């Protein structure tokens, strides 16, 4: 238990939302042929959310990683809905050359050991039927 840590922070920068209707229209134009080549019938939010075949989402992410935001800086990452619930927003930050241990797009706020009695951790473990195993 002592090696587990938790933290919180604030992220900033431009994020692409692949499931947004405008983003999806662009992705469909760029990657529909690749999706079909990989055995999908179309490129839609279900294909992006499912992540299979993995090569498709990797190709899309690689392409997004080269985009710039309105300020001319490379996008910081992507924002997407969790497969564990559409009301859970997740962010993936791209690592850039020159980034230290923490991305320049992250401002750390809190950092410390995981507490077994943390109510949010207890609820997450309950929802996913997880138990501690320190062996």
C-alpha positions as CSV (number, residue, x, y, z in Angstrom):
1,X,0.0,0.0,0.0
2,X,2.9,2.4,0.7
3,X,4.0,2.5,-2.9
4,X,0.6,3.7,-4.2
5,X,0.1,7.4,-4.6
6,X,-2.7,9.7,-5.6
7,X,-2.7,13.2,-6.9
8,X,-4.7,16.0,-8.4
9,X,-4.0,18.9,-10.6
10,X,-5.3,21.3,-13.2
11,X,-4.7,20.8,-17.0
12,X,-4.7,23.5,-19.6
13,X,-4.1,23.7,-23.4
14,X,-6.2,22.8,-26.4
15,X,-7.8,19.4,-26.4
16,X,-9.5,17.6,-29.3
17,X,-12.8,15.9,-28.6
18,X,-12.9,13.1,-31.2
19,X,-16.6,12.3,-30.4
20,X,-17.8,15.8,-31.1
21,X,-19.9,16.1,-34.2
22,X,-17.4,18.5,-36.0
23,X,-14.4,16.4,-34.9
24,X,-16.1,13.2,-36.0
25,X,-16.9,14.7,-39.4
26,X,-13.2,15.5,-39.9
27,X,-12.0,12.2,-38.6
28,X,-14.5,10.4,-40.8
29,X,-13.2,12.2,-43.9
30,X,-9.6,11.4,-42.9
31,X,-9.9,7.9,-41.6
32,X,-13.1,6.2,-42.9
33,X,-11.1,4.3,-45.6
34,X,-8.7,3.1,-42.9
35,X,-11.6,2.0,-40.7
36,X,-13.1,0.0,-43.6
37,X,-9.7,-1.5,-44.4
38,X,-9.5,-2.7,-40.8
39,X,-12.9,-4.4,-41.0
40,X,-15.3,-1.8,-39.7
41,X,-18.4,-0.8,-41.6
42,X,-17.9,2.9,-40.9
43,X,-16.1,5.4,-38.8
44,X,-18.5,6.6,-36.1
45,X,-18.4,7.3,-32.3
46,X,-19.0,3.6,-31.6
47,X,-15.8,2.7,-33.6
48,X,-13.8,5.4,-31.8
49,X,-15.1,4.5,-28.3
50,X,-14.7,0.7,-28.8
51,X,-11.0,1.2,-29.8
52,X,-11.0,-2.0,-32.0
53,X,-9.1,-2.3,-34.1
54,X,-6.5,-0.6,-32.0
55,X,-4.5,0.4,-35.1
56,X,-7.3,2.8,-36.0
57,X,-7.4,4.7,-32.7
58,X,-3.6,4.8,-32.7
59,X,-3.5,6.2,-36.2
60,X,-6.1,8.8,-35.2
61,X,-4.2,9.8,-32.1
62,X,-0.9,10.0,-34.0
63,X,-2.6,12.4,-36.5
64,X,-4.3,14.5,-33.7
65,X,-0.9,14.8,-32.0
66,X,0.4,16.9,-35.0
67,X,-2.5,19.4,-34.8
68,X,-2.2,22.9,-33.5
69,X,-4.8,24.9,-31.6
70,X,-6.1,28.4,-32.5
71,X,-3.1,29.9,-30.6
72,X,-0.6,28.1,-32.9
73,X,0.6,25.7,-30.2
74,X,0.3,21.9,-30.6
75,X,-2.8,20.5,-29.0
76,X,-2.3,19.3,-25.4
77,X,-4.2,16.0,-25.9
78,X,-7.7,14.6,-26.3
79,X,-10.8,14.6,-24.2
80,X,-13.2,11.7,-24.4
81,X,-16.0,9.8,-22.7
82,X,-15.1,6.8,-20.6
83,X,-16.2,3.4,-21.7
84,X,-17.4,3.0,-18.1
85,X,-20.0,5.7,-18.4
86,X,-20.7,8.5,-20.8
87,X,-20.9,11.0,-17.9
88,X,-17.2,10.4,-17.1
89,X,-14.9,12.8,-19.1
90,X,-11.3,11.6,-19.4
91,X,-8.3,13.5,-20.8
92,X,-5.2,12.1,-22.4
93,X,-2.2,14.4,-22.4
94,X,0.4,14.1,-25.1
95,X,4.0,13.9,-24.0
96,X,6.3,16.4,-25.7
97,X,10.0,16.5,-26.1
98,X,11.4,18.6,-23.3
99,X,8.6,17.7,-20.9
100,X,9.8,16.9,-17.4
101,X,8.3,14.3,-15.1
102,X,5.1,16.3,-15.3
103,X,3.7,17.8,-18.5
104,X,3.9,21.6,-18.9
105,X,0.1,21.4,-19.3
106,X,-0.3,20.2,-15.7
107,X,-0.3,22.2,-12.6
108,X,-0.1,19.8,-9.6
109,X,-2.3,20.7,-6.7
110,X,-2.1,17.7,-4.3
111,X,0.0,14.6,-4.1
112,X,0.2,11.9,-1.4
113,X,-0.3,8.3,-0.4
114,X,-3.5,6.5,-1.3
115,X,-5.8,6.2,1.7
116,X,-7.7,3.0,2.0
117,X,-10.6,4.9,3.6
118,X,-10.9,7.4,0.7
119,X,-14.7,7.5,0.0
120,X,-14.2,8.0,-3.8
121,X,-11.7,5.1,-3.9
122,X,-14.1,2.9,-2.0
123,X,-16.9,3.7,-4.4
124,X,-14.8,3.1,-7.5
125,X,-13.7,-0.3,-6.1
126,X,-17.3,-1.2,-5.3
127,X,-18.5,-0.2,-8.8
128,X,-15.8,-2.3,-10.5
129,X,-15.9,-5.2,-8.0
130,X,-12.2,-4.7,-7.0
131,X,-10.5,-5.7,-3.8
132,X,-7.0,-5.0,-2.3
133,X,-4.3,-7.5,-3.0
134,X,-0.9,-6.5,-1.7
135,X,0.7,-9.9,-2.3
